[in-house]
């Protein structure tokens, strides 16, 4: 079973969505100090990057 570019982008999108949600959850529930803001911000960045990967699917 070969993986083409769209399959790779799909898997990358899924992994980045999961990691983004985990980072946002860490920022919201685990860290109450200023580090929580950093975790949540990086999680939002992961979700934004996953959105770009998802929009590239089918165009590459």
ROSE-4610 file (N, C-alpha, C; in Angstrom, 1 decimal, always signed):
// ROSE-4610
residu = [X/X/X/X/X/X/X/X/X/X/X/X/X/X/X/X/X/X/X/X/X/X/X/X/X/X/X/X/X/X/X/X/X/X/X/X/X/X/X/X/X/X/X/X/X/X/X/X/X/X/X/X/X/X/X/X/X/X/X/X/X/X/X/X/X/X/X/X/X/X/X/X/X/X/X/X/X/X/X/X/X/X/X/X/X/X/X/X/X/X/X/X/X/X/X/X/X/X/X/X/X/X/X/X/X/X/X/X/X/X/X/X/X/X/X/X/X/X/X/X/X/X/X/X/X/X/X/X/X/X/X/X/X/X/X/X/X/X/X/X/X/X/X/X/X/X/X/X/X/X/X/X/X/X/X/X/X/X/X/X/X/X/X/X/X/X/X/X/X/X/X/X/X/X/X/X/X/X/X/X]
num = [1/1/1/2/2/2/3/3/3/4/4/4/5/5/5/6/6/6/7/7/7/8/8/8/9/9/9/10/10/10/11/11/11/12/12/12/13/13/13/14/14/14/15/15/15/16/16/16/17/17/17/18/18/18/19/19/19/20/20/20/21/21/21/22/22/22/23/23/23/24/24/24/25/25/25/26/26/26/27/27/27/28/28/28/29/29/29/30/30/30/31/31/31/32/32/32/33/33/33/34/34/34/35/35/35/36/36/36/37/37/37/38/38/38/39/39/39/40/40/40/41/41/41/42/42/42/43/43/43/44/44/44/45/45/45/46/46/46/47/47/47/48/48/48/49/49/49/50/50/50/51/51/51/52/52/52/53/53/53/54/54/54/55/55/55/56/56/56/57/57/57/58/58/58/59/59/59/60/60/60]
x = [+0.8/+0.0/+0.9/+0.8/+1.6/+0.8/+1.6/+1.0/+1.3/+0.3/+0.5/+0.6/+0.7/+0.9/-0.4/-1.5/-2.8/-2.9/-2.5/-2.6/-1.7/-0.5/+0.5/+0.0/-0.6/-1.1/-2.3/-3.1/-4.3/-3.8/-2.8/-2.2/-1.6/-0.8/-0.2/-1.3/-2.3/-3.4/-4.0/-4.3/-4.9/-4.0/-2.7/-1.7/-1.6/-1.6/-1.4/-2.7/-3.9/-5.1/-5.1/-4.7/-4.6/-3.6/-2.4/-1.4/-1.8/-2.5/-3.0/-4.0/-4.9/-5.9/-5.3/-4.3/-3.6/-2.8/-2.2/-1.5/-2.4/-3.6/-4.5/-5.1/-5.3/-5.8/-4.8/-3.5/-2.4/-2.4/-2.5/-2.5/-3.7/-4.9/-6.1/-6.2/-5.8/-6.0/-4.8/-3.6/-2.5/-1.7/-1.4/-0.6/-1.5/-1.4/-2.2/-1.5/-0.1/+0.7/+0.8/+1.8/+2.0/+2.4/+2.9/+3.3/+2.0/+0.9/-0.4/-0.7/-0.4/-0.7/+0.2/+1.4/+2.3/+1.9/+1.5/+1.0/-0.2/-1.2/-2.4/-2.1/-1.1/-0.8/-0.1/+0.8/+1.4/+0.3/-0.6/-1.7/-2.6/-2.8/-3.6/-2.8/-1.5/-0.6/-0.6/-0.6/-0.7/-2.0/-3.1/-4.4/-4.4/-3.8/-3.7/-2.9/-1.8/-1.0/-1.7/-2.5/-3.3/-4.3/-4.9/-5.9/-5.2/-4.0/-3.3/-3.0/-2.6/-2.4/-3.6/-4.7/-6.0/-6.4/-6.2/-6.5/-5.6/-4.4/-3.5/-3.8/-4.6/-5.0/-5.7/-5.3/-5.9/-5.3/-4.6/-3.9/-2.5/-1.9/-0.4/-0.3]
y = [-1.2/+0.0/+1.2/+2.0/+3.2/+4.4/+5.3/+6.6/+7.7/+8.3/+9.5/+10.7/+11.9/+13.1/+13.5/+13.2/+13.6/+12.7/+11.5/+10.6/+11.1/+11.5/+12.0/+13.3/+14.2/+15.5/+15.2/+14.2/+13.8/+13.3/+12.5/+12.0/+13.1/+14.0/+15.1/+16.0/+16.2/+17.1/+16.5/+15.2/+14.5/+14.6/+14.3/+14.3/+15.7/+16.7/+18.1/+18.6/+18.1/+18.5/+17.8/+16.6/+15.9/+16.6/+16.9/+17.5/+18.9/+19.7/+21.0/+21.0/+20.0/+19.9/+19.5/+18.6/+18.2/+19.4/+20.2/+21.3/+22.4/+22.6/+23.5/+23.0/+21.7/+21.1/+21.2/+21.0/+21.2/+22.6/+23.6/+25.0/+25.3/+24.7/+25.1/+24.3/+23.1/+22.3/+22.0/+21.9/+21.5/+22.6/+23.6/+24.8/+26.0/+26.5/+27.6/+28.9/+28.8/+30.1/+30.5/+31.3/+31.9/+30.9/+29.8/+28.7/+28.2/+28.2/+27.7/+28.5/+29.9/+30.7/+30.3/+29.9/+29.5/+28.2/+27.2/+25.9/+26.1/+27.0/+27.2/+27.9/+28.9/+29.6/+28.6/+27.8/+26.8/+25.8/+25.5/+24.6/+25.2/+26.5/+27.3/+27.3/+27.5/+27.5/+26.1/+25.0/+23.7/+23.6/+24.1/+24.0/+24.8/+26.0/+26.8/+26.1/+25.5/+24.7/+23.5/+22.9/+21.7/+22.2/+23.4/+24.0/+24.2/+24.7/+24.9/+23.6/+22.6/+21.2/+20.7/+20.9/+20.4/+21.1/+22.4/+23.1/+22.8/+22.3/+21.9/+20.5/+19.7/+18.4/+18.5/+17.8/+17.8/+18.9/+19.8/+20.8/+20.5/+19.6/+19.3/+18.2]
z = [+0.0/+0.0/+0.0/-1.1/-1.1/-0.6/-0.1/+0.4/-0.6/-1.1/-2.0/-1.2/-1.8/-1.1/-0.3/-0.9/-0.2/+1.1/+1.1/+2.3/+3.3/+2.9/+3.9/+4.5/+3.7/+4.3/+5.2/+4.8/+5.7/+7.1/+7.1/+8.4/+9.1/+8.5/+9.1/+9.7/+9.0/+9.5/+10.8/+10.8/+11.9/+13.1/+12.9/+14.0/+14.6/+13.7/+14.2/+15.0/+14.6/+15.3/+16.7/+16.8/+18.1/+19.0/+18.4/+19.3/+19.7/+18.8/+19.1/+20.2/+20.2/+21.2/+22.6/+22.5/+23.7/+24.3/+23.5/+24.0/+24.6/+24.0/+24.5/+25.9/+25.9/+27.2/+28.3/+27.9/+28.9/+29.5/+28.6/+29.0/+29.8/+29.5/+30.3/+31.6/+31.7/+32.9/+33.7/+33.1/+33.9/+34.5/+33.7/+34.1/+34.4/+35.6/+36.0/+35.9/+35.7/+35.7/+34.2/+34.0/+32.7/+31.6/+32.0/+31.1/+30.4/+31.0/+30.4/+29.2/+29.2/+28.0/+26.9/+27.2/+26.1/+25.5/+26.3/+25.8/+24.9/+25.4/+24.6/+23.3/+23.3/+22.1/+21.1/+21.5/+20.6/+20.1/+20.9/+20.5/+19.4/+19.5/+18.5/+17.2/+17.3/+16.2/+15.5/+16.2/+15.6/+14.8/+15.4/+14.7/+13.4/+13.5/+12.3/+11.2/+11.6/+10.6/+10.1/+10.9/+10.4/+9.4/+9.6/+8.7/+7.3/+7.3/+6.1/+5.4/+6.1/+5.6/+5.0/+5.7/+5.2/+3.9/+3.8/+2.6/+1.4/+1.7/+0.6/+0.0/+0.8/+0.3/-1.0/-2.0/-3.3/-4.3/-3.8/-4.6/-4.9/-4.1/-4.3/-5.2]
